[in-house]
Amino acid sequence: MNLNIKLSFCLLLGVQILSAQSDNWTQLGMVKFPANPSVQTTGMGRVSHLAFHPTDSNKLYAVSASGGLWRSSNEGKTWSPLCDNMAYTACASVCVNHKNPKTLYLGTGDANYYGGGLGVYKSYDDGKTWQQSNTGMGNVLVVQMVMNPSDTNVIVASTINGLYKTINGGSTWVKKSSISDNYNDLVKKPKSSTGLYATSLTAFYYSDNFGETWTQTKISVTDTFSSIMIGVTNADSNLVYVTAWRNKSWGTKTFFGGVFKSKNAGRNWSLQSNKPQILGYSSDGTSNDGQGGYNLSITVDPVNAANVYLAAINLWKSADSGKTWRLQSHWAYGVHADKHHYQFSPFNNKKLFITHDGGIDYSKDTGKTWKTISDGLTASEFYKMGQSKLNREKLLGGLQDNGLNYYKDGIFYTIRGGDYGGEFLFDHLDSNYQYFQGGGNKYKLSNFSSSSINGVANGVYEMHQTDTNIMLMGANHLYISKNLRANPSVNVTWKKISDSLLHYGNVGTSVVARSKTGNNFIYWAKNNGVLYKVDQVSSSTPVFNIITTPGGYISQMSTYSKDSNVIYITIGSKLYKSENMGKTWLDLTRNLPALNIISLQIDDRTNDSSVYVANTFGVFYRNKGKKNWVNISKNLPVIAGITDMEVFNDGTSKSCMRVSTYGRGIWQSSLFPYQVFAPVADFAIAGSSSETCTKNYLLNDLSGGGSYTRVWNITPNSGYVYTNKTDSISRVAEVLFNKTGIYTITLTATNSYGSNSISKTLIVAEQAVAASCKNNTNLLGNYSIGISNFEFNGIKRSSAYSTYLNPNNEDYTCSDAAVVRL
């Protein structure tokens, strides 16, 4: 739920002029919907808009806010990206040509945070290639587009600075709105070839000539709104609903501006309801909170015009034209919070779809029950990540509204809900200990538990080289803890070792770097650009010395394990190296793009000063034998910006680098020196559900090395099938075993330098006695959720979270049996 607005840039060409190494980036995740030991509903990534193929009910188009356009050919079971090589930008909307569905229009910008954008992009080949089509419109946010039902060259678009129309398929656009306003929603009048409805953030407009001219009407004579969304129905072409968010609350009024109805195509309006406050967090409308137009949508039953559906943080339904409301799904344990686009399938009047910050859900029964359909929609918006230096298959990452994610052996686990944008640090001597930002909490991988280490919020952490019970923390001051592993961790203590007057006590810390050689010193960089070398840091009298730098905010800093005199720092787009502890500096920037460096990684196992840096658009490599930097970004998605980079290096061809992106998840590649080695085969087996005796398994390829091909072989060669569009060469293969028995699974990885295989055994067993249980879980109201999840002996079953028919009783699913062998 963080307000992290993505800006659009046109700097891509400048990045791509560098020579590219034939590297091998592949998607690490999240590909499958993450396992969820936490209580709160989480998800994959933020989806702003959904559209349907005009004739094929199985084909869906989803617009992820930061990861481009996606297509599903099986009604959401799996998804494929269509925009990885498009310019770096956020995306808001899609329009599919209803006569030639291979022609697609993509509206750019962030519709939820309402900003950015490069106008419209067009594809003639079903999303394989794209070209910018924004002449006359410019680089603006395009929130929605509607195509004329009789002439596919005519399209109207609502944008951040006006309503635009094209009559030549997007070659040129003309502004048609006469009122200067920030426009938002746009829908076609049902059963009409000329009628359109539009809203700005504050007003409603209608057009009877398909967007040539517009007329504004007043929804309310007493209220001012800051977001308005439209709902229409085929059941009554003249009926229009809107829902509105007030920009403030006062007196007896809440942020819920109300639901209004027009019986005459938007000319006149009547208030249906403006209470309870159903745009907030609570399950009964008693909390006067919410998130404004960030999450707001309304849709109407295509058969029964009295059935109105409203989405905000929760999902609601009215059966009396918006006068009264019942909760359909609560954000904490039902459909993911922060809904964006609510609509019925044009092929089935019972099917409802909702996009949200976690992906997409759909209902086959008009919203009584819901199912998530986000597998393969790898549009995860990672703020940061942290990689274990001891175990390649362990990392942590923080996402926009999809929690704190822990990756282990090919599986992502969501272990905390909400936003996690802080730093992540693994103990470099014991991978079972790791630390993440958020009030100084410590998280232990062995049991998913966390506890406070009493640190300063937003402090920058760094661990001692040889004693990981010692941690340094930089904030306005520099602190040290020497009992980091105290049990219980509330007993962890910190000592301030800097002086307020001498060491800029009112200035925060940008980065702390320990010596990797075991010497008792660190480097401490403050937000004002001042850099300290702190000697005898673990003693009772540390020594602080200011080091002269080239000047500016230091964002990254690293020492070198083979030479205690070496230190690297980054300032903006510049990289500097000192070989004498900061007395003098060498500028290593050379041909790096003039973009802020967001991550710096030193390869401590090499003797050639190998360095990796990442900026928003790419990853670059250099050693002392290379004059210039080499771009090693081939195959990385362009549309989503890189947010972090980590390196794992055990001295073998399993060594790799990983980058997190804001919109396309996490990607990995072999380290530069190991791209010409034979692969090392490895994989993990995991049940695709939490049942102890599951028959559906995920085979996760964890092999290391350069570019390689893989082949899965399962013996005996019967009793199983590959599912979910995977096969014997998929990186993550999904296998359904329809016979019990003992299976041998072999993975063979091959490249031009050699081949390597590994085999593992899987025992497939039957479930036993049929289960029985009593449905009796109470919904306690507001933030309380009662019992929403049950686990026993590997069985994990969540509530079906339908509260519409019986708001005070959870419909718990009783479908599994557990066998306990003594």
C-alpha positions in Angstrom: 0.0 0.0 0.0 3.0 2.3 -0.2 2.8 5.2 -2.5 5.7 4.3 -4.7 5.0 6.2 -8.0 6.9 4.8 -10.9 8.3 7.5 -13.2 8.7 6.9 -16.9 12.0 7.5 -18.7 13.2 7.5 -22.2 16.8 6.6 -21.4 16.7 3.0 -22.7 18.6 3.7 -26.0 21.5 5.2 -24.1 21.8 2.0 -22.0 21.6 -0.4 -24.9 24.6 1.1 -26.8 27.0 -1.0 -24.7 28.1 -4.3 -26.0 26.1 -7.2 -24.4 27.6 -10.4 -23.0 25.8 -13.6 -24.0 24.5 -14.1 -20.5 21.6 -16.2 -19.4 19.0 -14.5 -17.2 16.1 -16.6 -16.2 13.1 -15.9 -14.0 13.5 -17.1 -10.4 10.1 -16.1 -9.2 7.5 -15.7 -8.1 6.1 -18.0 -10.8 3.7 -20.0 -8.7 1.4 -18.3 -6.2 3.4 -18.3 -3.0 2.8 -20.5 -0.1 1.4 -18.5 2.8 2.3 -19.4 6.4 1.0 -15.9 7.4 -2.6 -15.1 8.1 -3.2 -12.2 5.8 -4.1 -12.8 2.2 -1.2 -11.9 -0.1 -0.4 -12.3 -3.7 1.8 -12.1 -6.8 1.7 -8.5 -8.1 -0.4 -5.5 -8.7 -2.9 -5.7 -11.6 -4.8 -2.6 -12.7 -7.1 -3.7 -15.5 -8.6 -6.8 -17.2 -9.9 -7.2 -20.7 -11.5 -10.1 -22.6 -10.9 -11.5 -26.0 -13.9 -10.6 -28.2 -14.8 -14.2 -29.2 -12.7 -16.6 -27.0 -13.9 -16.8 -23.4 -10.6 -18.5 -22.4 -8.5 -15.6 -23.5 -7.9 -12.8 -20.9 -5.6 -9.8 -21.0 -4.3 -8.5 -17.7 -2.5 -5.2 -17.2 0.0 -5.3 -14.4 0.9 -1.9 -13.1 4.7 -2.3 -13.4 5.1 -5.4 -15.4 3.3 -4.7 -18.6 0.5 -6.7 -20.4 -0.1 -10.4 -19.8 -2.3 -12.9 -21.7 -3.9 -16.1 -20.6 -5.3 -18.7 -23.0 -7.0 -20.8 -20.3 -9.1 -18.3 -18.3 -6.4 -17.4 -15.9 -4.8 -20.8 -15.1 -1.5 -19.6 -16.6 -0.2 -16.3 -17.9 2.4 -15.1 -20.4 4.1 -11.7 -20.6 3.7 -9.6 -23.7 5.7 -6.4 -23.0 9.1 -7.4 -21.6 11.0 -5.6 -24.3 8.8 -2.5 -24.3 10.1 0.8 -22.9 10.4 1.2 -19.2 7.0 2.5 -18.0 4.0 1.6 -15.8 0.9 0.4 -17.5 -2.7 1.2 -16.9 -5.2 -0.2 -19.5 -5.6 -2.3 -22.6 -8.0 -2.2 -25.5 -8.5 -5.2 -27.8 -9.6 -4.8 -31.4 -12.9 -6.7 -31.5 -12.6 -7.4 -35.3 -8.9 -8.2 -35.3 -7.9 -9.3 -31.8 -4.2 -9.4 -32.7 -4.3 -5.6 -32.7 -3.8 -4.3 -29.1 -3.6 -0.9 -27.6 -1.8 -0.4 -24.3 -2.4 2.6 -22.1 0.7 3.5 -20.0 1.1 5.2 -16.7 0.1 4.1 -13.2 -3.7 4.3 -12.9 -3.7 3.5 -9.2 -1.2 6.1 -8.1 -2.4 8.3 -10.9 0.8 9.5 -12.6 3.5 8.9 -15.1 2.9 7.5 -18.6 4.1 7.5 -22.2 0.7 7.7 -23.8 -0.5 4.7 -26.0 1.5 1.8 -27.4 0.1 -0.3 -30.2 0.8 -3.9 -31.3 -0.2 -5.4 -34.7 1.1 -8.9 -33.9 -0.7 -9.9 -30.6 1.9 -8.3 -28.4 5.1 -9.5 -30.0 6.2 -6.0 -30.9 5.0 -2.6 -29.8 5.3 0.9 -31.2 4.4 4.2 -29.5 1.2 5.8 -30.9 0.7 9.0 -28.9 1.0 11.8 -31.5 -1.2 14.6 -30.3 -1.5 13.1 -26.9 2.1 13.0 -25.7 3.6 11.2 -22.7 0.5 11.0 -20.4 -1.2 8.5 -18.2 -3.9 6.7 -20.2 -6.4 5.3 -17.7 -9.0 3.8 -20.0 -9.8 3.3 -23.7 -13.0 2.4 -25.5 -13.2 1.4 -29.2 -16.2 2.2 -31.4 -18.3 -0.9 -31.9 -18.7 -0.3 -35.6 -15.4 1.3 -36.6 -12.2 -0.1 -35.0 -10.1 2.9 -36.1 -12.1 5.1 -33.7 -11.0 5.0 -30.1 -11.6 7.3 -27.1 -9.1 7.5 -24.2 -9.4 9.1 -20.8 -6.1 10.5 -19.6 -4.6 12.6 -16.8 -5.0 15.8 -18.8 -8.0 15.3 -21.0 -10.3 13.1 -23.1 -8.7 12.2 -26.5 -10.1 10.6 -29.7 -8.4 8.9 -32.7 -10.1 8.1 -36.0 -7.1 6.4 -37.6 -6.3 3.6 -35.2 -4.0 5.7 -32.9 -1.8 7.3 -35.6 -3.0 10.7 -34.2 -5.0 11.8 -31.3 -7.1 14.9 -30.8 -8.2 16.3 -27.4 -12.0 16.5 -27.2 -12.6 17.7 -23.6 -13.2 21.4 -23.3 -12.9 21.4 -19.5 -9.5 21.2 -18.0 -9.7 18.3 -15.6 -7.9 15.1 -14.5 -9.9 12.4 -16.2 -10.2 8.8 -14.9 -12.9 6.2 -15.7 -14.4 5.7 -19.2 -17.2 3.3 -20.2 -19.4 2.7 -23.2 -23.1 3.1 -22.8 -24.7 -0.4 -23.2 -26.5 -1.2 -26.4 -25.4 2.1 -27.9 -22.9 2.8 -30.7 -22.5 6.5 -29.8 -23.0 6.9 -26.0 -20.0 7.2 -23.7 -19.6 8.0 -20.0 -16.5 9.4 -18.4 -15.4 10.8 -15.0 -12.7 12.9 -13.8 -11.5 12.8 -10.2 -14.3 15.3 -9.3 -17.0 15.2 -12.0 -19.2 13.1 -14.4 -19.4 13.6 -18.2 -21.5 12.1 -20.9 -21.2 12.1 -24.7 -23.9 11.2 -27.3 -21.5 11.3 -30.3 -18.8 8.9 -29.2 -16.6 11.5 -27.6 -16.8 14.4 -30.1 -18.3 16.6 -27.4 -18.9 16.2 -23.7 -21.4 17.5 -21.2 -20.7 17.7 -17.5 -23.5 16.9 -15.0 -23.5 17.4 -11.2 -23.7 14.2 -9.2 -24.1 16.0 -5.8 -24.9 19.6 -5.0 -23.4 19.4 -1.6 -20.3 17.3 -1.8 -16.9 17.5 -3.4 -15.3 14.3 -4.6 -11.8 13.2 -5.3 -12.5 9.9 -7.2 -15.5 8.7 -9.1 -16.0 5.3 -10.8 -18.8 4.2 -13.2 -21.0 1.0 -13.3 -23.4 0.2 -16.2 -25.5 -2.8 -17.1 -27.0 -4.5 -20.2 -30.2 -4.9 -18.2 -31.0 -1.2 -18.6 -29.0 0.8 -21.1 -30.0 4.2 -19.5 -29.1 3.2 -16.0 -25.8 4.4 -14.6 -24.3 4.0 -11.2 -21.3 5.8 -9.8 -19.4 5.4 -6.5 -17.4 8.3 -5.1 -14.8 9.0 -2.5 -14.8 12.3 -0.6 -11.5 14.1 -0.3 -12.2 14.6 3.4 -14.6 13.8 6.2 -16.3 16.3 8.4 -19.2 16.4 10.9 -21.3 13.3 10.3 -19.9 12.7 6.9 -17.3 10.0 6.1 -14.8 9.5 3.3 -17.5 7.4 1.5 -19.0 9.9 -0.8 -21.8 7.5 -1.7 -23.3 5.5 -4.5 -25.5 7.5 -6.9 -27.9 6.3 -9.6 -29.1 7.9 -12.8 -32.1 6.5 -14.7 -31.6 8.8 -17.7 -28.1 8.1 -18.9 -26.3 10.4 -16.5 -28.5 13.5 -16.8 -29.8 13.5 -13.3 -28.7 11.7 -10.1 -30.1 10.4 -6.8 -28.1 9.3 -3.8 -28.7 5.7 -3.0 -26.5 5.5 0.2 -23.4 7.0 1.8 -23.2 4.9 4.9 -22.0 2.7 6.4 -18.4 3.6 5.4 -17.9 0.6 3.1 -14.7 2.0 1.6 -12.7 1.4 4.7 -10.9 -1.6 6.3 -13.7 -2.9 8.6 -16.1 -5.7 7.8 -19.1 -3.8 9.0 -18.4 -0.2 7.8 -17.6 1.3 11.1 -14.0 2.4 10.4 -13.7 5.8 8.9 -10.6 5.1 6.9 -9.6 3.9 3.4 -7.3 4.8 0.5 -9.3 7.0 -1.7 -9.3 6.5 -5.5 -6.2 4.1 -5.2 -8.7 1.2 -4.8 -12.2 1.9 -6.1 -14.4 0.1 -8.6 -18.1 -0.6 -9.2 -19.9 -3.0 -11.5 -23.6 -4.0 -12.1 -25.2 -7.4 -12.8 -25.8 -7.6 -16.5 -29.2 -9.3 -16.0 -30.5 -7.8 -12.7 -29.8 -4.1 -12.5 -30.6 -4.0 -8.8 -27.5 -6.1 -8.0 -24.6 -3.7 -7.6 -21.1 -4.7 -6.7 -18.5 -2.4 -5.1 -14.8 -3.0 -4.6 -12.5 -1.0 -2.4 -10.4 -2.5 0.3 -13.2 -5.1 0.8 -15.8 -6.5 -1.6 -19.5 -5.5 -1.1 -22.8 -6.3 -2.8 -26.2 -4.5 -2.8 -29.3 -6.3 -3.9 -31.5 -3.1 -3.8 -29.8 -0.7 -6.2 -27.1 0.4 -3.8 -29.3 1.3 -0.8 -28.0 -1.4 1.6 -24.8 -3.4 1.5 -23.5 -6.8 2.6 -19.8 -7.8 2.8 -18.8 -10.4 0.2 -15.1 -10.7 1.0 -12.8 -9.3 3.7 -9.4 -8.1 2.8 -7.5 -9.9 5.5 -8.6 -13.4 4.7 -10.5 -13.2 1.5 -9.8 -11.5 -1.8 -6.6 -9.5 -1.6 -6.9 -5.9 -0.4 -6.8 -2.9 -2.7 -9.2 -3.7 -5.6 -8.8 -1.9 -8.9 -11.1 -3.3 -11.6 -14.3 -5.1 -11.0 -16.3 -6.6 -13.9 -18.5 -9.4 -15.2 -17.4 -11.8 -17.9 -19.1 -10.9 -21.2 -19.5 -14.6 -21.8 -21.1 -15.7 -18.5 -23.4 -13.7 -16.3 -22.4 -15.6 -13.2 -18.7 -15.0 -13.5 -17.1 -12.0 -11.8 -13.5 -10.9 -12.1 -11.6 -8.6 -9.8 -8.0 -7.2 -10.1 -6.1 -6.1 -7.1 -2.7 -5.5 -5.6 -2.1 -9.3 -5.4 -3.2 -10.2 -8.9 -6.6 -11.5 -10.0 -9.5 -13.4 -8.5 -12.6 -14.7 -10.1 -16.0 -16.1 -8.9 -18.3 -18.5 -10.7 -21.2 -17.7 -8.5 -21.5 -13.9 -8.6 -19.2 -13.3 -5.7 -20.2 -15.8 -3.1 -16.9 -17.7 -3.4 -13.6 -16.7 -5.0 -10.5 -18.3 -6.5 -7.1 -16.7 -7.2 -5.9 -17.0 -10.8 -2.5 -15.5 -10.7 -0.1 -18.4 -11.3 2.5 -17.4 -13.8 1.6 -13.7 -13.5 5.1 -12.8 -12.3 4.5 -9.1 -11.9 5.8 -8.9 -8.4 6.9 -5.4 -7.3 10.0 -6.0 -5.2 11.4 -3.0 -3.3 14.5 -4.9 -2.0 16.0 -8.3 -1.4 18.7 -10.0 0.6 20.6 -13.2 -0.4 22.3 -15.7 1.9 26.0 -15.9 1.3 26.1 -19.5 2.5 23.0 -21.1 0.8 22.1 -20.2 -2.7 18.5 -21.3 -2.2 17.7 -18.9 0.6 16.8 -15.2 0.1 14.4 -12.6 1.5 12.5 -10.0 -0.5 10.0 -7.2 0.3 7.1 -6.4 -2.0 4.5 -3.7 -2.6 1.5 -5.0 -0.6 2.5 -8.6 -1.0 4.5 -8.9 2.1 7.8 -10.3 3.2 8.7 -13.2 1.0 11.2 -16.0 1.9 12.6 -18.1 -1.0 13.9 -21.6 -0.1 14.7 -24.5 -2.5 12.6 -23.1 -5.4 9.5 -22.1 -3.3 8.5 -18.6 -2.3 6.7 -18.3 1.1 4.9 -15.2 2.1 5.7 -14.9 5.8 4.3 -11.4 6.5 1.6 -9.4 4.8 1.6 -5.7 3.8 4.4 -3.6 2.4 8.1 -4.5 3.1 10.5 -2.0 1.7 13.4 -2.2 4.1 16.8 -3.8 3.9 17.5 -7.5 4.4 20.7 -9.0 5.9 21.7 -12.6 6.3 24.1 -13.7 9.0 27.3 -14.6 7.0 28.2 -17.4 9.3 24.8 -19.0 9.9 22.0 -18.8 7.3 19.3 -19.6 9.8 19.6 -16.0 11.1 18.5 -13.0 9.1 17.4 -9.5 9.8 14.9 -7.3 8.1 13.8 -3.7 8.4 10.6 -2.9 10.2 11.2 -1.7 13.8 14.4 -3.8 14.1 12.8 -7.2 13.9 14.8 -10.4 13.7 13.4 -13.3 11.7 14.4 -16.9 12.2 14.0 -19.2 9.1 13.6 -22.4 11.0 10.1 -21.6 12.3 9.0 -18.5 10.6 9.0 -16.6 13.9 10.1 -13.0 14.4 11.0 -10.9 17.4 12.3 -7.4 18.0 16.0 -6.7 18.5 15.2 -3.3 19.8 16.9 -1.5 16.9 16.1 2.0 15.7 13.4 2.1 13.0 15.0 2.6 9.5 18.4 2.1 10.9 21.1 0.6 8.6 22.5 -2.7 9.8 25.9 -4.3 9.3 27.4 -7.4 10.9 30.8 -7.9 12.4 33.1 -10.0 10.1 34.1 -12.7 12.6 31.6 -12.5 15.4 28.0 -12.3 14.2 26.7 -11.8 17.7 28.0 -8.2 17.1 26.0 -5.8 14.9 26.6 -2.2 14.0 23.6 0.1 13.3 23.7 3.5 11.7 20.9 6.0 12.2 21.4 9.6 13.4 24.1 8.0 15.6 26.2 4.8 15.3 25.2 2.0 17.7 26.7 -1.4 18.5 25.1 -4.5 19.9 27.3 -7.3 21.3 24.5 -9.7 22.3 22.5 -9.9 19.1 21.5 -13.6 19.7 20.2 -13.0 23.2 17.3 -15.2 24.0 14.7 -13.9 24.3 15.7 -11.3 21.8 14.0 -8.5 23.7 17.1 -8.6 25.8 19.3 -7.4 22.9 20.9 -4.2 23.9 22.5 -1.3 22.0 25.2 1.2 22.9 25.6 4.5 21.2 29.2 4.9 20.2 29.1 8.2 18.2 29.0 11.7 19.6 26.1 14.0 18.8 28.2 17.1 18.4 31.2 15.6 16.7 29.5 13.2 14.3 26.5 15.1 12.9 24.0 13.6 15.4 21.0 15.0 13.6 21.9 13.5 10.2 20.9 10.0 9.2 23.0 7.1 7.8 23.1 6.1 4.2 25.3 3.0 4.4 27.6 1.1 6.7 30.4 -1.3 5.5 32.4 -3.7 7.6 35.9 -4.7 6.9 35.9 -8.2 5.2 39.4 -8.9 6.3 38.6 -9.4 10.0 40.2 -6.1 11.0 38.3 -4.3 13.7 37.1 -1.3 11.6 34.1 -0.1 9.6 33.2 2.7 7.2 30.2 4.8 8.1 28.6 7.2 5.6 26.1 9.8 6.6 23.3 11.3 4.5 25.2 14.6 4.2 28.0 12.8 2.4 30.5 12.7 5.3 32.4 9.4 5.4 34.0 8.0 8.6 36.5 5.2 9.1 35.8 3.9 12.6 38.7 2.0 14.0 38.6 -0.3 17.1 34.9 -0.4 16.6 34.2 -3.1 19.1 36.3 -1.5 21.9 35.1 0.9 24.6 36.8 3.8 22.8 36.2 3.6 19.0 38.3 6.1 16.9 36.4 8.2 14.3 38.3 9.7 11.3 36.7 11.6 8.5 37.8 10.5 5.0 37.8 12.9 2.1 35.7 11.7 -0.8 34.9 13.0 -4.3 31.8 14.6 -2.6 28.1 13.7 -2.6 25.6 11.3 -1.2 27.2 7.8 -0.9 24.6 5.2 -1.7 26.7 2.0 -1.9 29.9 1.0 -0.2 31.9 -2.2 -0.1 35.3 -3.5 1.1 37.4 -6.3 -0.4 38.2 -9.5 1.4 41.7 -9.9 -0.1 43.0 -6.4 0.7 42.0 -4.4 3.8 43.2 -1.2 2.0 40.5 -1.3 -0.7 37.1 0.3 -0.5 34.5 1.0 -3.2 31.8 3.7 -3.0 29.1 4.9 -5.4 27.9 8.5 -5.6 25.0 8.9 -8.0 26.1 7.3 -11.3 29.8 7.3 -10.3 31.8 4.4 -9.0 35.1 5.1 -7.1 37.8 2.9 -5.7 40.4 3.6 -3.1 43.4 1.3 -2.6 44.7 3.2 0.5 41.7 3.4 2.8 40.3 6.5 1.3 43.4 8.7 1.0 43.0 8.9 -2.8 40.2 7.8 -5.2 40.1 6.3 -8.7 37.1 7.0 -10.9 36.0 3.6 -12.4 32.8 4.9 -14.0 34.2 4.9 -17.6 31.3 3.9 -20.0 28.7 3.2 -17.3 25.3 5.0 -18.2 24.7 8.2 -16.4 22.1 6.7 -14.1 22.2 6.2 -10.3 23.9 3.0 -9.3 21.5 1.1 -7.0 23.7 -1.9 -6.2 27.4 -2.7 -6.0 28.7 -6.2 -5.6 32.4 -7.3 -5.3 33.5 -10.8 -6.3 35.7 -11.7 -3.4 36.7 -15.1 -4.8 38.5 -13.7 -7.9 41.9 -12.1 -8.0 41.1 -9.8 -10.9 39.0 -7.1 -9.1 35.7 -8.4 -10.5 32.9 -5.9 -9.9 29.2 -5.9 -10.7 27.0 -2.8 -10.6 23.3 -2.4 -11.4 21.2 0.6 -12.2 17.5 0.7 -13.1 18.0 -0.6 -16.6 20.8 -3.1 -16.4 23.7 -5.0 -14.9 27.3 -4.4 -15.8 30.6 -6.2 -15.2 34.2 -5.2 -15.2 37.6 -6.5 -13.9 41.1 -5.1 -14.1 41.7 -6.7 -17.4 38.8 -4.9 -19.1 39.1 -1.3 -20.0 35.3 -0.7 -20.2 32.2 -2.1 -18.6 30.3 -5.0 -20.2 26.5 -4.9 -20.3 25.4 -8.4 -19.1 21.6 -7.6 -19.2 20.6 -9.7 -22.1 17.2 -11.4 -21.6 16.3 -9.2 -18.6 12.8 -7.5 -19.0 13.1 -3.9 -19.9 9.7 -2.7 -18.9 10.3 -3.2 -15.2 13.1 -1.4 -13.4 15.8 -3.2 -11.3 15.6 -2.4 -7.6 18.3 -4.5 -6.1 21.1 -7.0 -6.9 22.8 -9.7 -4.8 25.6 -12.2 -5.5 26.0 -15.7 -4.3 29.5 -17.1 -4.9 30.7 -20.5 -3.5 33.6 -20.7 -6.1 31.7 -23.2 -8.3 29.5 -22.9 -11.4 26.5 -22.7 -9.1 27.6 -19.2 -8.3 25.0 -16.7 -9.5 23.8 -13.1 -9.3 20.2 -12.2 -8.7 18.3 -9.0 -9.4 14.9 -7.9 -8.0 12.6 -5.8 -10.2 9.6 -3.6 -9.5 7.1 -5.4 -11.7 8.8 -8.6 -13.0 9.9 -10.4 -9.9 13.4 -11.8 -9.3 15.8 -12.9 -12.1 19.1 -14.8 -11.9 22.1 -15.5 -14.0 25.5 -17.2 -13.7 28.4 -15.0 -12.6 30.4 -13.7 -15.5 33.4 -16.1 -15.1 31.1 -19.2 -14.8 29.1 -18.7 -18.0 31.6 -20.9 -19.9 31.5 -23.9 -17.4 29.5 -27.1 -17.5 26.3 -26.9 -15.5 25.9 -28.4 -12.0 22.5 -30.2 -11.9 20.3 -29.8 -8.8 16.5 -29.6 -8.1 14.0 -29.6 -5.3 10.6 -31.4 -5.1 7.7 -29.7 -3.4 4.0 -30.5 -3.1 1.9 -28.0 -5.0 -0.6 -28.1 -2.1 -0.1 -28.4 1.6 -1.7 -31.9 1.9 0.6 -34.5 3.3 -0.3 -37.0 0.7 -0.5 -34.7 -2.3 -0.4 -36.1 -5.8 0.6 -32.9 -7.4 4.3 -31.9 -7.2 6.5 -29.1 -8.4 9.9 -30.0 -9.8 12.1 -26.9 -9.4 15.3 -26.8 -11.4 18.0 -25.3 -9.1 21.0 -26.1 -11.4 23.9 -23.7 -11.7 26.2 -22.8 -14.5 26.0 -21.0 -17.8 23.3 -21.3 -20.4 22.0 -24.9 -20.5 19.1 -27.1 -21.5 17.3 -29.4 -19.1 15.5 -32.7 -19.4 13.3 -34.3 -16.7 13.1 -38.1 -16.6 10.7 -40.0 -14.3 10.7 -43.8 -13.8 8.7 -45.8 -14.0 7.5 -44.0 -17.1 3.8 -44.4 -16.4 1.4 -43.3 -13.6 2.0 -39.5 -14.0 1.3 -36.6 -16.4 2.7 -33.1 -16.7 0.1 -30.5 -16.0 -0.5 -26.7 -16.2 1.2 -26.3 -19.6 4.5 -27.7 -18.4 6.5 -30.6 -19.8 9.8 -32.5 -19.5 11.9 -29.4 -20.3 10.2 -26.8 -18.1 12.3 -25.1 -15.5 9.4 -25.6 -13.0 7.6 -28.7 -14.0 4.2 -29.6 -12.5 3.5 -33.3 -12.3 0.3 -35.1 -11.3 0.9 -38.7 -10.1 -2.2 -40.8 -10.6 -0.7 -44.0 -9.1 0.9 -44.6 -5.8 4.4 -45.9 -5.7 8.1 -45.1 -5.6 9.3 -42.8 -8.4 12.9 -41.9 -9.4 13.2 -38.4 -10.8 16.3 -37.4 -12.7 17.3 -34.0 -14.0 20.0 -33.7 -16.7 21.5 -30.3 -17.4 23.6 -29.9 -20.6 25.5 -27.2 -22.4 28.3 -27.0 -24.8 30.9 -27.5 -22.0 29.4 -30.7 -20.6 26.5 -32.5 -18.9 25.5 -33.3 -15.4 22.6 -35.3 -13.8 21.1 -35.8 -10.4 18.4 -38.2 -9.2 16.0 -38.1 -6.3 13.3 -40.5 -5.0 9.7 -39.6 -4.4 7.1 -41.7 -2.6 3.5 -41.1 -3.6 1.0 -42.3 -1.0 -2.8 -42.4 -0.7 -4.9 -40.4 1.7 -6.9 -42.4 4.1 -10.1 -41.9 6.2 -12.7 -39.3 5.0 -12.8 -36.2 7.0 -15.6 -34.7 9.0 -15.9 -31.4 10.9 -18.4 -28.8 12.0 -18.6 -25.4 10.3 -18.6 -22.8 13.0 -16.2 -20.0 12.6 -17.3 -16.6 13.7 -16.5 -13.3 12.0 -15.8 -10.9 14.8 -16.1 -7.6 12.9 -13.7 -4.8 12.1 -10.1 -6.2 12.0 -10.9 -9.4 13.9 -11.1 -12.4 11.6 -11.8 -15.4 13.8 -10.4 -18.7 12.5 -9.6 -18.4 8.8 -7.1 -21.2 8.5 -6.6 -24.7 9.9 -3.4 -26.8 9.7 -2.8 -30.3 11.1 -0.2 -32.9 10.1 0.5 -31.2 6.8 -3.1 -30.5 6.0 -3.8 -26.8 5.4 -7.3 -25.6 4.6 -8.4 -22.0 4.4 -11.9 -20.6 4.7 -13.9 -20.2 1.5 -14.5 -16.6 2.8 -18.0 -16.2 1.6 -19.8 -13.9 4.1 -22.6 -12.6 1.9 -25.1 -15.3 2.6 -24.3 -15.6 6.2 -22.1 -12.7 7.4 -21.6 -14.2 10.9 -20.4 -17.7 9.8 -17.4 -18.8 7.8 -18.0 -21.6 5.3 -15.1 -23.8 6.3 -14.0 -26.5 3.8 -13.8 -30.0 5.4 -12.2 -32.1 2.7 -9.0 -33.8 4.0 -8.0 -36.6 6.3 -4.7 -37.0 8.2 -3.0 -40.3 9.0 -0.8 -40.3 12.0 1.6 -43.2 12.2 2.8 -44.1 15.7 
